[in-house]
Amino acid sequence: MANDVKQEMERIWIETCGSWENCNEENIQSFLSQCLGKSIDPQYCMSWVEQHSNQIPNWSAVSKVSLEWVNENTSTGSPINIHEPQ
């Protein structure tokens, strides 16, 4: 099962970023969003990407954007903002 998740994550990576060298602030958000859409934990995905940070140009900016995305889009990153009907 875990291998299936990794294969799906890698497929999404190829579709969104294509390569480590092509990873940037825009496509990393698309990657994370699509992972979340497939019920793959974005934090797991970022951990995988981070293992290759030395191959990603401008890693500090990519890392910052991805951390912000995770914080805004997952319950483990920060509190969920729920608007209740008045």
N, C-alpha and C positions, 0 to 999 in steps of 0.2 A: 504493500500500500504506500509506504513512504517513498518508494522508488517511483511510483506513478505520479505522486505530487511533484517530485523533483523533475521528472520528465515534462510534466505540464508547465511547470515554472520555466524550464529551459526553453520550451516552445514559445511561451509568451515573450521571453527575453529576445529570442531571435526575431520575432515579429515586431517588437517595439523598439529595441535598441540595435539589434543586428550584430554588434560586436562590443567588446569592452572599450575599444578606442572611440566608438561612436556614441557611447553613453554620455548624456548631458542632462541639464536640469529639466528640460522639457520631457524627454522620452522616459526618464526614470519615473516621473509621475504617472505616465501612461502605463508603464510596466506595473507599478504598484497597484494602480486602479484596476487593471485587468486581473491581477493576481487576486485581489480582494473579491472581484466579481466571480471568480472561479472557486471561492471559499478557501483560498490559500492565504495563510497568515502573512500579511505584508512585512511583519517584523522578521519572520523566517526568511522571506525573500531578500530583505535588506542585509541580513546576516550573510547570506550566500553571496550577494553582490560585494559586500565589504571584504570578503576573502580575496577579491580580485582588485582591490582599490589601487594597487600600484600600477595597474594597467589602464586605469581610467583617467583621462586628462581632466584637470580641474576637479579632482576628487573632493576637495574641501567644499566647493560650491554644490556639487552633486549630493554630497553627504548632508549638507545643511538643508537643502530643498527636500530631500527624502525624509529626513527626520521631522521637518515641519509637516510634511504630508501625512506621515504616520500619526503624529500627534493630533492632527485635525480629523483624521478619518477612521481611527480605531479607538475602541473603548479602553484599551490598555495604555494608549499614549497619553490621553488626558480625559477629563470628565466629558461625557456626552452631553451636548446641549439639546435638551428636549423641550419643544414648545408645546404646551398643553393648550387645547382649545379653550377660549374664554367663555 
